[in-house]
Amino acid sequence: MSDVIQQLLGYFQSGGYVMPPLLVATVVLWWTLGYRMMALRRGSLRSPRVMVDRQMQGILPTNQGVLTRVLKKGMKLRDQNLPDLRRYLDDAFAEEANEIRKYKVLITTIVLVAPLLGLLGTVSGMIETFDSLGDMSLFSQSGGIAGGISQALITTQMGLAVSIPGLIVNGILDKKQKTLEIEMAQLKDYLCCPIPDIQPKTA
């Protein structure tokens, strides 16, 4: 275990001054992605129409999620027979609408900035390499040619390692967010319009 820790420390030291910001960016990125995963829980596998029908029948959902929370709020407002119900629903659903968008901008910023930080480390490493070439020093106190090339490659690798998984996961979460926003709009439509009872056809 200690060998692994020593290798990781050596890896980060080889990356130079760009590695601490990249490490912080990694921690913040995955914390915010985890938060969004929890915030985007749907709460039910049923369609919005079925959820409304079951709620009217008194069958309450057991799982907690975005749609179940907004449905409970919407049903309470609907039972009050308020005029212009949609306006009240917009206000009631605003908290969940903001919650599912939370940290979206921060995640996008980190995903975009991480490769640029890696590029900054690459440029710094190449500058050190060319300085060492001028002195013809393969190894020196500052790293020399080998240290400069190592820093350039490590920071590029780290920047991409932070950005690519974050980009993929964030894309999946964005798609889930858009789906939830559409389903929330459908819930508003179902709650605002009277839902007729479906009577069995007689021969």
N, C-alpha and C positions, 0 to 999 in steps of 0.2 A: 504493500500500500504506500509506503514511504517513497518507493522508487517511482511510482506513478505520480505522486505529488511533486517530486523533484523534476520529473520530465515536464509536467505542466508548467511549473515555475520557470524552467528553462525556456519553454516555448514562448511564454508571455514576455520574458526578459529579452528574448531575441527579436521580438516584434517592435521593441522601442516604445516611444512615448504614446503611440497611437493605440496600443493595446488596452490600457485602462479605460479610455472612453468606449472602446468596442465591447469590453467586458460589461460595463455598466449598461450599454445599449442592449446587450443580449438579455441581461436580467430584467430590465424594464420591459423589453419587447415581449418576452414569454409570460411575464406577470400580467400584462395587459391583454394578451391573447387568451390566457386562462380566464381572466375576468369576463371577456366577451363571450367565451364559450358558455360560461354559467349564465350570463345575462340573456343569451339567445335561446335558452331552453324553451321549447314550444309549450310543453305542459300536457299535451294530448295528441294522440295520433289521428283523431277524428277530424273531419272537415268542419269548417266554421258553422255551416248550416246544421249539421248533426249536433254540434256542441250546443247551439242555441236551442234546438228541439229538446235535447236531453235536460237542459237547464230548466226549460218551461215545464217539463214533466217532473221536476223535483229531483232529478238524478244529478247529484253534484260531483264534479271531477275530484279525484283523490290526489292527482299529481299537481305540483306547483310549476307554473311557467307563465310566459308572457300572455298567451291567449286565455288561459284560465283566469288570470288576474283581471284582465280588461273585461272579460265576459261577466265576472261578478259585479264589477263596477257598472257596466252597462245595464245589467238586469235591474240593479237597484234604481238607477235613473229611469228606466223604462216603466217600472212599477209605479213611479210617482206621477205618470201621465203629464210630463212637462211639455209645454209648448216649445217648438223648435228644438226637439230632442238632439238632433245632430250637433248643434252648437255645444250642448252640455257634454256630449260624448267626446267631442274633440278636446275639450278641456280635461275630461277625466282620463282620456287615453294619452295625454301629453307626457305624463311622467314615464310611462313605459316606452313611448316613442323616443324620448330622449335617452332612456337607459340603454336601449339596443344600439344606439349610435355612439355611446360613450367610448372614448379612447380611440375611435376610428382614425381621427386625424393624427394622433400621436403615433399610432402604429404605422400609418403610411409614411410619416416623416422619418421614423427610425429605419424603415425598409429602404427608403431612398438615400438616407445619409450614410448608412453603414458602408456601402461600396465606395462612397467618396472618401470616407475616413481610411478605408483600405488603400485607396489610390494615393492619398496623402502620405501614408506610410511607405508605399512603393516609391514615390518620388524622393522621399527622404533617404530611403535605402540606396537608391541609385546615385544620389548626390554623394553619399558616403563612399560608394563604390568607385566613382570617378575620382574623388579626392585621393583615395588609396592608390588608384592607378597612377595618378600623378606622382605619388611618393614611392610607387613600386613596392608597397607593403601589403603582402598577402594577409598578414595578421597584425593587428595593432591594438592599442589600449581601447580605441573606439570601435574596434571590430574588423577594420580592414576590408579588403575586397570580399572575402567570404562572409563577413558579418553584414556588409551592405546588401549583398545578394540575398542572404538569408532573411534579413528584415523586409526587403521588398516582396519576397514571395510569401512570407508568413502573414503580413498585413493584408495582402490581396486575398489570400485564402480565408482569413478570418472575416474580412468584410463580406465576402460572398457567402460564407457559412452562416452569417447572421441574417443576411438579406433574403436568400433564396427560400429557406423554409418559412420564414415570416411572410414572404410574399404569397406563397402557396396557401398557407393556413388562413391568412387574412382574406384571400380571394374566396375561399370556401365560406368564411364567416360573413362576408359581404353579400354573397348569394343567399345565405340563410336569412340575413337581415331584410333583404328586399322581399323575400317570400313572406316573412312575418308582417311586414308593412302592408302587403297586398291582403293578407288574411285579416289583419286588423280593420282594413277598409271594408272588407266583406262583412265582418261582424257588425260594423256600423250600419251597413245597408240592411242587414237582416233585422237588427234591433229597431231601426226607424220605420220599417215597413211592416204592416200586419202580416203575420204568417198564417195562411189559412189552414185549417185542419184538413187532412187528407182522408176522405171518406172512402170506404171500400165500394167498388162498383158492384151494382146488382144486375143480375141477368135479366 
